[in-house]
Structure formats: C-alpha cells, structure tokens
Amino acid sequence: MVNVSSAPANTERLSDEEVVARVRAGETAWFEILMRRYNQRLYRVCRSILRDDAEAEDVMQDAYVRAYLHLEQFDGRSQFATWLTKIAVHESLARLRYRRKFVEIDAFAESSRNLMMPASNLPSPEQEVLIRTLGVILESAINQLPVAYRSVFMLREIEEMNTAETAESLGISEEAVKVRLHRARARLRKEFTAQTKVATAAAFQFNGARCDRMVAVVLERIRLKQD
C-alpha cells in the first residue's frame, strides 16, 4: 500500500478532483485516498456482478490499476466516482464474459432495514438473529437476479447513485436504468417473499429436547395434581 504521510490530515475536505490533480502532479501516494473513499462502492459493484468475494477483490485491484494508469483520461466531464465506477463495471463484465456467467441486483433494502432495526437502543439477541436471518435471505434473493438488474439495483439503491450516473456507469440509457430497476424490485420482492415463507415455516421450532422437556414437566404436574 502506498504511503500517504505527505497528505494533510483533513483530506476528507478535498474533492476527488483535487486529489486526482495531486496524483497527476506526481504525488502518487495520494491515490490511496481515492481507494479508501471508494473501496466499499467498488466492492459492492463488482460483487453484485460476479457474485464471488475473492473474484470481486481481484477485479477491484484491476480497476484501480487501470484507473491509475489512465488517470490522464479523466477529463472532468463526469464525476470521478462515476468514471471510476464505470471502469469497475467494465472490468467486472469482462471477467464475467470470460467465465461465461451472467446475473444481477435490486432493492428492497430500505424497507428491510426499517423492518429489521429497532427504533432505538441496541437490538436484543432475538432481533440480532432476525437481522442476520433477513440479511441472508435478502442476499440470497439478490443473487437470484439477472446481472443487469442486480448491477442497476446496487448502484441506484445501495450506492444511491442517481439515474444519470448509473446510466453512464453501465453504458445504458436512463430509461433502461428505470426499467431494469423496476423489474429488479418486482423480482426481488417475489423472491424475498418466497424465501421468507420458507424461513418462517422453520422458525420458532419447539421440538426435540424442548418438546420432551415440556411433555415431562406437564405430565409431572398433572400427576402431582392427581395425587
């Protein structure tokens, strides 16, 4: 990892364009600032397309290297974040084509988050289990989406990019973004609902040792009542 000791402490106040200018001027260590700002976004985007943690990290590295080596091509007509995201998308799709697989992403996240999180205080152990369970169900439902829908969902709903930025990043029209997001949401709701029903059927089980213990206790109390 490059060293950013020469960077000021309040780098968060600097715009991406200002940091890019410093890197172009020869202060290459400043590129770490950009990576730390967008690691989360790029991981989500690459992971949404590839559905593999390790492969997503590999593609992130490729995207960062490509962006660094072609930094002079960033002309400022779009935001740096959009330009960088577009590179990550391109690298991810290239990897996807190489291994000949396709998939995608959507949104139900906000409503799920509101459902899962309590209004205040820390979640109880039961709520933590619910949060983890719903999170697993949601991730599974998202993974079932076609890649085109999944990537649009990730950029629009998770990264909160607007329609124009998403369209530019993916190289599609704004109308296509809207259509894909709508269809992704519909598929996600259907899949989420189906998986939730299955999980619910398996929830709050009262069998095995618990069942045996209850039977024994009740029978003993009945016996005592009859004596």
C-alpha positions in Angstrom: 0.0 0.0 0.0 1.3 3.4 -0.8 2.2 5.9 1.9 0.1 9.0 2.4 2.1 10.6 5.1 2.6 13.6 2.9 -1.1 14.2 2.7 -2.8 16.7 5.1 -4.9 15.4 8.0 -8.1 16.9 6.7 -8.1 15.1 3.3 -11.8 14.4 3.6 -12.4 18.0 2.8 -10.7 17.7 -0.5 -12.7 16.9 -3.6 -11.9 13.9 -5.7 -10.8 16.2 -8.5 -8.3 18.0 -6.1 -6.9 14.6 -5.1 -6.6 13.5 -8.7 -4.7 16.7 -9.5 -2.2 16.0 -6.8 -1.7 12.4 -8.1 -1.2 13.7 -11.6 1.3 16.2 -10.3 3.5 13.3 -9.1 2.2 12.8 -5.5 1.2 9.2 -6.3 0.8 8.4 -2.6 -2.4 10.4 -2.7 -4.1 7.7 -4.8 -4.7 5.8 -1.6 -7.2 8.5 -0.5 -9.3 7.7 -3.6 -9.1 4.0 -3.0 -10.2 4.3 0.6 -13.1 6.5 -0.4 -14.4 4.1 -3.0 -13.4 0.6 -1.8 -16.9 0.0 -0.4 -18.6 1.1 -3.6 -16.4 -0.8 -6.0 -16.6 -3.9 -3.9 -20.4 -3.8 -3.9 -20.5 -3.1 -7.7 -18.0 -5.9 -8.5 -19.6 -8.3 -6.1 -23.0 -7.6 -7.5 -21.9 -8.6 -11.0 -19.6 -11.5 -10.1 -21.2 -13.0 -7.0 -17.9 -14.0 -5.6 -15.9 -12.2 -2.9 -12.4 -13.2 -4.0 -13.1 -12.5 -7.6 -14.7 -9.2 -6.8 -11.5 -8.2 -4.9 -9.3 -9.3 -7.9 -11.4 -7.1 -10.2 -11.3 -4.2 -7.8 -7.5 -4.3 -8.0 -7.6 -4.5 -11.8 -9.9 -1.5 -11.9 -7.8 0.6 -9.6 -4.6 -0.2 -11.6 -6.4 0.7 -14.8 -7.7 3.9 -13.4 -4.3 4.9 -12.1 -2.5 4.1 -15.3 -5.1 6.0 -17.4 -5.7 8.9 -14.9 -4.9 11.4 -17.6 -8.0 10.3 -19.5 -10.2 11.6 -16.7 -11.4 14.9 -18.3 -13.8 16.0 -15.5 -16.9 15.9 -17.7 -18.4 13.4 -15.2 -17.7 12.9 -11.6 -14.5 10.9 -10.7 -16.7 8.5 -8.8 -18.8 7.8 -11.9 -15.7 7.4 -14.1 -14.1 5.0 -11.6 -17.3 3.0 -11.2 -17.6 2.7 -14.9 -14.1 1.2 -15.1 -15.0 -1.3 -12.3 -18.2 -2.3 -14.2 -16.2 -2.8 -17.4 -13.7 -4.9 -15.7 -16.4 -7.0 -13.9 -18.3 -7.6 -17.1 -15.1 -8.6 -18.9 -14.4 -11.1 -16.2 -18.0 -12.3 -16.4 -17.8 -12.8 -20.1 -14.5 -14.7 -19.7 -16.1 -17.2 -17.4 -19.4 -17.1 -19.3 -21.8 -16.4 -16.5 -24.5 -13.7 -16.0 -26.5 -12.4 -13.0 -27.8 -9.1 -11.3 -29.2 -6.9 -8.3 -32.2 -5.0 -6.8 -33.8 -3.1 -4.0 -36.0 -4.0 -1.0 -33.2 -2.9 1.2 -34.7 0.2 2.8 -37.9 -1.5 3.8 -36.0 -4.5 5.0 -33.7 -2.2 7.1 -36.7 -0.5 8.6 -38.2 -3.8 9.5 -35.1 -5.3 10.9 -33.8 -2.4 13.0 -35.4 -1.2 16.2 -36.4 2.4 16.7 -33.9 3.0 19.4 -31.3 1.3 21.6 -29.3 -1.8 20.7 -31.1 -4.8 19.2 -32.0 -7.7 21.5 -30.5 -11.1 20.9 -33.7 -12.1 19.2 -33.6 -9.0 16.9 -29.9 -9.7 16.1 -30.9 -13.2 14.9 -33.7 -11.7 12.9 -31.4 -9.2 11.3 -28.9 -11.9 10.4 -31.6 -14.1 9.0 -33.2 -11.4 6.9 -29.8 -10.3 5.7 -29.0 -13.8 4.5 -32.5 -14.1 2.8 -32.1 -10.7 1.2 -28.6 -11.5 -0.1 -29.8 -14.8 -1.5 -32.8 -13.2 -3.2 -30.5 -10.6 -4.7 -28.1 -13.3 -6.0 -31.0 -14.8 -7.9 -31.5 -11.7 -10.0 -30.1 -11.4 -13.5 -26.8 -9.5 -13.6 -28.3 -6.5 -15.5 -30.9 -5.9 -12.7 -28.5 -6.6 -9.9 -26.0 -4.1 -11.0 -28.6 -1.4 -11.5 -30.0 -2.1 -8.1 -26.7 -1.9 -6.4 -25.8 1.4 -8.0 -29.2 3.0 -7.5 -30.3 1.6 -4.2 -27.2 0.7 -2.3 -24.8 3.3 -3.6 -27.6 5.8 -4.0 -26.3 7.0 -7.4 -28.8 8.9 -9.5 -30.3 7.6 -12.7 -27.9 9.6 -14.9 -24.8 8.5 -13.1 -26.0 4.8 -13.1 -26.7 5.0 -16.8 -23.3 6.4 -17.6 -21.5 3.9 -15.4 -23.2 1.0 -17.0 -23.2 2.4 -20.5 -27.0 2.2 -20.9 -29.8 4.7 -21.3 -31.6 6.3 -18.4 -34.8 4.7 -19.5 -33.1 1.3 -19.4 -32.0 2.1 -15.8 -35.6 2.8 -14.8 -37.0 -0.2 -16.4 -34.3 -2.6 -15.0 -34.7 -1.1 -11.5 -38.5 -1.6 -11.6 -38.2 -5.2 -12.8 -35.4 -5.9 -10.3 -37.6 -4.7 -7.4 -40.5 -6.8 -8.6 -38.4 -9.9 -8.9 -36.7 -9.2 -5.5 -40.0 -8.8 -3.7 -41.3 -12.1 -5.2 -38.1 -14.0 -4.3 -37.8 -12.3 -0.9 -41.4 -13.2 0.0 -41.0 -16.8 -1.1 -37.8 -17.3 0.8 -39.3 -15.6 3.9 -42.2 -18.0 3.9 -39.8 -20.9 3.8 -37.7 -19.4 6.6 -40.8 -18.6 8.6 -42.0 -22.2 8.4 -38.7 -23.3 10.0 -38.8 -20.6 12.7 -39.8 -20.9 16.3 -39.5 -24.6 16.3 -40.5 -26.4 19.5 -39.4 -29.9 19.2 -36.6 -32.3 20.2 -35.3 -31.8 23.7 -37.6 -28.8 24.3 -40.6 -30.8 23.3 -39.6 -33.7 25.5 -38.9 -31.4 28.5 -42.3 -29.7 28.2 -44.1 -33.0 28.0 -42.3 -34.4 31.0 -42.9 -31.2 33.1 -46.6 -31.1 32.2 -47.1 -34.8 32.9 -45.4 -34.5 36.2 -47.6 -31.5 37.2 -50.7 -33.5 36.2 -49.5 -36.4 38.3 -49.0 -34.2 41.3 -52.4 -32.7 40.9 -54.0 -36.2 40.8 -52.1 -37.4 43.9 
